[in-house]
Amino acid sequence: MAQRITSVVNSDQIIVLNEGKIAGIGTHEELKESNKIYQEIMKSQLSEEEIA
């Protein structure tokens, strides 16, 4: 379990939770492209250079 994107970016599978419910499952690249909640977390934690 982690709250920082940098801690999970290389994980085989990431589960995104929102209000205690599963909001997405996938790799960093999959979630980066398709999951709004994951994208919001990325924007709040990473610089523009790190996101690209």
C-alpha positions in Angstrom: 0.0 0.0 0.0 1.4 3.4 -0.9 0.2 7.0 -1.3 3.0 8.3 -3.5 3.1 7.7 -7.2 6.9 7.4 -7.1 6.5 4.4 -4.8 4.3 2.4 -7.2 5.3 3.5 -10.7 7.3 0.3 -11.4 4.7 -2.1 -9.8 3.2 -4.9 -11.9 -0.3 -3.8 -10.9 -1.7 -0.7 -9.2 -5.1 -0.6 -7.6 -6.5 3.0 -7.4 -9.0 3.5 -4.5 -11.5 6.3 -4.3 -13.6 6.7 -1.1 -12.8 3.0 -0.2 -13.9 1.6 -3.6 -11.7 0.4 -6.4 -11.6 3.1 -9.1 -9.0 1.4 -11.4 -6.6 -1.4 -11.8 -3.6 -1.5 -14.1 0.1 -0.6 -14.6 1.3 3.0 -14.3 1.2 3.5 -18.0 -2.3 2.1 -18.3 -3.7 4.2 -15.5 -1.8 7.3 -16.7 -3.7 7.1 -20.0 -7.1 6.0 -18.9 -7.9 6.8 -15.2 -9.0 10.3 -14.2 -8.3 9.8 -10.5 -4.8 8.4 -11.1 -4.2 11.4 -13.4 -5.3 13.8 -10.7 -3.0 12.2 -8.2 -0.1 12.4 -10.6 -0.7 16.1 -11.3 -0.8 16.8 -7.5 2.4 14.9 -6.8 4.6 15.2 -9.9 6.1 18.0 -11.9 5.2 18.4 -15.6 8.6 16.9 -16.6 8.0 13.8 -14.5 4.5 13.3 -15.9 5.7 13.4 -19.5 
